[in-house]
Amino acid sequence: MIRHIVMFKIKDEFKDEIPQLVKNFYGMKGKIEGMVSLEAGADFLHSERSYDLALITEFETREAFDAYQTHPVHLPVKKRMHEVRSASVACDYEIRDL
């Protein structure tokens, strides 16, 4: 299983759009083969080190994660995030039973 975590800082002029951005993420749920979970939300703390928005997804396999990158459901969401973000960070890792 692969976990994909992305956090976004949103440009000031798009901050009012954050609830819609969260909805856009949830609009992908159940529509991408191999994606087993999706969770997204807006930061409420607004501390100096906070990012504005987080997306956490899990995929059955690395191949499913790779296919997600160019999936037609994901591409418009990805495009919009590139337009509204000032920064983003990501971490992708394999979930293993220890």
N, C-alpha and C positions, 0 to 999 in steps of 0.2 A: 504494500500500500504506500502511496506517495501523498505527502501533505505539502500543500502550496500555500504560503502565507505572504500576503502583500499588504503593505501599509502605504497610504497616500497622504501627502500634504496637498491641499486644494488651494489654488490661486484665490486671493481675496474676492475677486469679482465673481467667482463661482460658488462661494460658500453657501449661498441660499439654495443651491441645487443639490446639496448633500443628501437630503431625504430621497430625491429622485435617483441619485446615483446608487444608493442602497437598493432601491426598487429594481434598478437595472441589473444589479448583481443577482438578486433573487429571481429575476426573469429568466436566468439561465438554468435554474434548478430543475432537474428532471428532464432536461432537453439535450444533454450531452452524454453520449454513451461512455461508460467507464467512470463517470464522476459519481461518487457514492455519497458525498455530502458537500454542502455549501452553507457557509455562515458569513454574514456581513453585518457591519454596524458602524455607527458614527461615534466618535470619541465624545464623552461628556465631561471629562476633567479639564481639558484645555490648558494643561500645564505647559511649561516651557519646552519639555521634551516630547509632548504628545504629537502624534500624527492625527489627521482629521478623520480617517476612514480606514477600516481594515476589511480584508477579504481572506477567508480561510476555506480552502477546498481540499477534498481528498479524492484520490483516483485509485482505481483497482490496480493499475500497473503503470510503469514508466511509459509504455506505449500509449496508453489512454491519456496520460498527461501531455505527451508530445502532440497527440492528435488535437487536444484541446486548444493548443496554441493557434491553430489555423481553422478551428471549427467555425462555420458560418454563424452560429448563435453567439459565439464569443467575440468575433471580430468587431462588430459595431460597439460593443461595450468597451473593448480594449481601445478602440479609436477615440471614443469619448473621453476615457480616462487620460489618454495622452494629451488631449486638448485642455483639460481642466486642472491637471496636476502641476504643481511646481516641483515636486520631488516624490520619489517612491523608493521603497526598500522591499526586498523580497528574501525569503528563505524557503528552499525546497529540500525536503529530506524524505528518506525512506523510513517508514514506521516499522520497527522490528520488535518482536517479543523478546525480552531479555530474560 
